[in-house]
Amino acid sequence: RKDCMYTLEELEQQTSEIANLCQVLLVLVREPQVRGNPYVCDLVSRFYDKVWMHLMFEDKSLYTDLLDSPEPSVVDRVTAFHDSARALKKRFGSHIKQWCHIDADEEEHAAFKQEMTEVIGAIMERVAAENETMIPLVRAQQHH
C-alpha cells in the first residue's frame, strides 16, 4: 500500500471547503465594484491555493490506490478524473491570477465574469464527482 497524503475524511473536508468557497465566489464575481477589493483578493487567493493544492495532491491520495483495481470501469473512471484535473488546472490558474490584477473596462469585466463563472462551475462539478463517484469507490475498496 502506498503512503497516502490525505485520509478520506480530510479529502471530504477539503471538498466541502472548496464547495463553500465556490458559492461565495460565484456571488462576488458578479459584482464589478468588489474587483480589486483587498478582502476579496485575499479570499480569491486562498481559494486558488486550496483548489490548487487539492488538485496537486489528489495524485498522492487514496484515489491512486483505485488504479490497482481489478475492475476496468473503476480504473477508467479514476483515469478520467485525473486527466480532467490537468485541463482544469490550466484554465483555473490563468483566470484566478487575473482577478486582482486587471483594470478592466465593462466589456472586459463581462468576459472575465463569464469565464470565472464557467471555471467555478467546473470546479463545483468536479467536487460533485469526487463526492458522488470517487469517495464511494474508495469506501467500497476499503471494505474489501
C-alpha positions in Angstrom: 0.0 0.0 0.0 1.3 3.4 -0.9 1.6 6.2 1.6 -1.5 8.4 1.4 -1.2 12.1 1.6 -4.8 12.5 2.9 -7.4 10.4 4.6 -10.8 10.1 3.2 -12.2 12.4 5.9 -9.6 15.0 5.0 -10.5 14.8 1.3 -14.2 15.2 2.2 -13.4 18.2 4.4 -11.4 19.8 1.6 -14.2 19.3 -1.0 -16.7 20.8 1.5 -14.5 23.9 2.0 -14.0 24.3 -1.8 -17.7 24.0 -2.4 -18.4 26.6 0.2 -15.8 29.0 -1.3 -17.3 28.4 -4.8 -20.7 29.5 -3.6 -19.3 32.7 -2.2 -17.1 33.5 -5.2 -20.0 32.9 -7.6 -21.7 35.9 -5.9 -18.6 38.1 -5.7 -17.5 37.5 -9.3 -20.8 39.1 -10.5 -20.1 42.4 -8.7 -17.6 44.6 -10.6 -17.3 47.0 -7.7 -15.6 44.4 -5.5 -12.9 43.6 -8.0 -9.6 44.7 -6.6 -11.1 44.8 -3.0 -8.3 43.5 -0.8 -10.6 41.2 1.2 -12.0 39.7 -2.0 -8.5 39.3 -3.4 -7.4 37.6 -0.2 -10.4 35.2 -0.5 -9.7 34.5 -4.2 -6.0 33.8 -3.3 -7.0 31.4 -0.5 -9.5 29.7 -2.9 -6.8 29.4 -5.6 -4.3 27.9 -3.1 -6.9 25.5 -1.6 -8.1 24.2 -5.0 -4.5 24.1 -6.5 -3.2 22.0 -3.5 -6.2 19.8 -3.7 -5.7 19.1 -7.4 -2.0 18.6 -6.9 -2.2 16.2 -4.1 -5.1 14.1 -5.5 -2.4 12.0 -7.1 -1.0 11.2 -3.7 -4.4 10.4 -2.2 -6.4 7.3 -1.8 -7.7 7.7 -5.3 -4.3 6.5 -6.6 -4.9 3.1 -5.0 -8.0 2.7 -7.2 -5.8 2.5 -10.2 -4.8 -1.0 -8.9 -8.5 -2.1 -9.0 -9.2 -5.3 -10.9 -12.3 -3.7 -12.4 -11.6 -1.8 -15.7 -14.6 0.5 -15.2 -13.1 1.7 -11.9 -9.7 2.3 -13.5 -11.3 4.2 -16.4 -13.2 6.5 -14.0 -10.1 7.2 -11.9 -8.0 7.9 -15.0 -10.7 10.2 -16.5 -10.9 12.0 -13.1 -7.1 12.5 -13.0 -7.0 13.6 -16.7 -9.7 16.2 -16.1 -7.5 17.8 -13.4 -4.9 18.8 -15.9 -7.3 20.8 -18.1 -8.9 22.4 -15.0 -5.5 23.4 -13.5 -4.6 25.2 -16.7 -7.9 27.1 -17.1 -8.3 27.8 -13.4 -4.8 29.2 -12.9 -4.9 31.7 -15.7 -8.3 33.2 -14.7 -7.8 33.3 -10.9 -4.5 35.1 -11.3 -6.1 37.9 -13.3 -8.8 38.6 -10.7 -6.9 41.3 -8.7 -4.5 42.5 -11.4 -6.6 43.9 -14.2 -8.0 47.3 -14.5 -10.8 46.1 -16.7 -13.4 48.1 -18.5 -17.0 46.9 -18.5 -16.6 44.7 -21.6 -13.5 43.0 -20.2 -15.2 42.5 -16.9 -18.2 40.9 -18.5 -16.0 38.5 -20.4 -14.0 37.8 -17.2 -17.1 37.2 -15.2 -18.4 34.7 -17.8 -15.0 32.8 -17.8 -14.8 32.8 -14.0 -18.4 31.6 -13.6 -17.5 28.7 -16.0 -14.3 27.8 -14.2 -16.0 27.9 -10.8 -18.8 25.8 -12.2 -16.3 23.3 -13.5 -14.7 23.1 -10.0 -18.1 22.6 -8.5 -18.8 19.8 -10.9 -15.5 18.2 -10.0 -16.3 18.4 -6.3 -19.7 16.7 -7.0 -17.9 14.0 -9.0 -15.5 13.5 -6.2 -18.3 13.2 -3.6 -20.6 11.1 -5.8 -18.1 8.8 -7.5 -14.5 8.9 -6.2 -15.2 8.8 -2.5 -17.8 6.0 -2.7 -15.3 4.0 -4.8 -12.6 4.4 -2.1 -15.1 3.4 0.6 -16.1 0.3 -1.4 -12.4 -0.6 -1.9 -11.6 -0.1 1.8 -14.4 -2.6 2.8 -12.8 -5.4 0.7 
